[in-house]
Amino acid sequence: MTKIVFKLPEYYLIVFVILAGYMPPFYINPICVGIVGVLIFQIIFKNRILGILLGIIFFLVNLYFLGALLSEFNEFKEFNNSAKELLFVGLTIWIVNIILSLTMIYKYVTNNFKKSLELEEQSM
């Protein structure tokens, strides 16, 4: 179960970036294709530094997303169904994204720590 949880952030980001870059009928933004390529590279080679960097960037983008969400919410004059839908759906997406970004950061930081401990034990 933990293996699935630790693999989920990269696959989630791939789907998220493809959906963000897709424009009907059949066009995908080239920048998004590049980001998907980096994520596939990360899944294959499991680079620790790139994994930590991607996790931190994903976290920071989500903080920006929260600011945009709250800014959009503040434009409502009253708390109606549209405001409630925006807030609850947006916060749900934000919470899932934050959990996955922190999971990604944790995975690569602990892998880095475990490998350094293994190297110390081998050198003794």
N, C-alpha and C positions, 0 to 999 in steps of 0.2 A: 504493500500500500504506500509506503513512504517513497519507493522508487517512482511510482506514478505521480505523486504529489510534487516531487522534485523535478520531474520532466515536464510538468504541465506549463510552467511559465513560458518556456521557449515556444511550445506549440501554440499556446494561446496568443502569443505575440505575432506569430506567423499569420494566423487566421485574422487577427485584428488588423494587421498592416495590409493584408490583401484586400479586406473589406474596405479599409480606409482609402486605398488607392484605386479601387475599381470604379469606373465610370461607364454606364451603359452606352452603347450596346456591347462593345468588346475592346475597351481600352483600360490599361492598367498603367498608372503613373510610373515612369522609369525610376524615380527615386525610391518608391515603395518596392520595386523589384530589387533594387540594390540592398535595401534594408532586409528584405526576405533572404537574399543571398548571404548576408552577414549572419543572420539568425541560423540559417542552415549550416553554415561554416561552424558556428558555435555549437550546434547540436552534434556535429560529427567530431570535432577536435577537442571540445570542452576546455577551451583556453580560459584559465582562471582570471587573468587580468581583464580580458574582454568580457567575461561573464559578470564580473563585479561592475565594470564600466556600464554595460548594458542595463544591469539592475538599477544602478544609480540614476542613469538617464531616464529610465522608465519611471522611477519614483519621482524625479523632478518634473517630468511631463505631467504626471498625475496631480502634482501640487498645482501646476498651472491650470489643469482641467478643473480642479476644485474652485479656483478663483473665477474661472469663466462661468462655471455653473452657478456660483453664488451671485455673480454679477448679473447673469440672466434672470435669476430668481428675484433679485431686487427690483427689476423693472415691472414686476406685477404690482398693481395698486392694492389688490386684495387677494387673500389666499383662497383661490377658487380651484376647480378641478384641474385646470391646466397647470397651475402653479404646483399643486400637490403631485401631479404626475411627473413634472419636470424634476422636482426635488427628490422624490422617492426613487424614481428610475435612475436619475443621475447619481445619487448617493450610493445606490446599490452597485452600479458599475464602478464608481470610484473606490468603494470598499474592496471589491473583488480585485481591481487593479493594484491597489496598495498591498493587499495580502500577497498577490503573486509577485510583485516587485521585491517585497521584503523576503519572500521565499527564495527568489533568485539570488539576492545578495547573500543571504544566509548560507545557501548551498555552496557558493563559490568561496566564501570566506572560510567556512569550516573545512572544505576540501583543501584549501591552502594550508590551514592550520594542521590538519591531519597529516598531510604530506611532509610538512616540515618536521613534525614529530617523528615520523617514520625515518626520515633522513638522519635525524639526531641519534636514533636508536641504532641505525646501521653503522654509524661512524664510531660508536662506542665499542 
